[in-house]
Amino acid sequence: MKKLYFVFLLLWGSAALAQTQKHNPSDQLRSLNWDVIGSVKFELTDKNELLPLFSESIKRFENREFDLRGYLIPIKSGQKQQKFLLATLPINQCYFCGQNGVPVMIMIEMESAIAYSEKPIHVKGILKLEQKDASYAPPISIKNAKLIN
């Protein structure tokens, strides 16, 4: 009976360990364009709004073509996605568990819907910057985006 209890305890412990494994750092995408996006800082106002402080390095790309490779994070259910978030980390890596922190995410609005993918995608469109509360919506977006290979 002790052996059976020990085997059960060992299996239960390994299952719990498998669920709390560290994230794979090689999944995080890095590029010069993500560095430009990451240059945006945020300021908490007296009205409790989280407003973006756009750096000169990102302002020079505003209203111009901008391409970015990242992971599709859906904001609505469905196999086809036309408006979604793009992040440097895949959706299966917990953003709020404290191991990777909250990644930089921007809104993507495609010209036409694309199939959901867990693999990184590459999009190109017009970079838009908006002075709005980042607590409710990303102040950085790529509009009229197309999927590129």
Protein Blocks (a to p, Z undefined) as FASTA:
>chain_A
ZZmmmmmmmmmmmmmmmmmgccdfklpccdfklmmmmmpccdddfkopacddddfklmmm
goiacddddddddfbecjbdfbdcddfbdfklcfknopnopadddddddfbdcdddfbdc
ddddddddddddfklocfbdcehiacdZZ
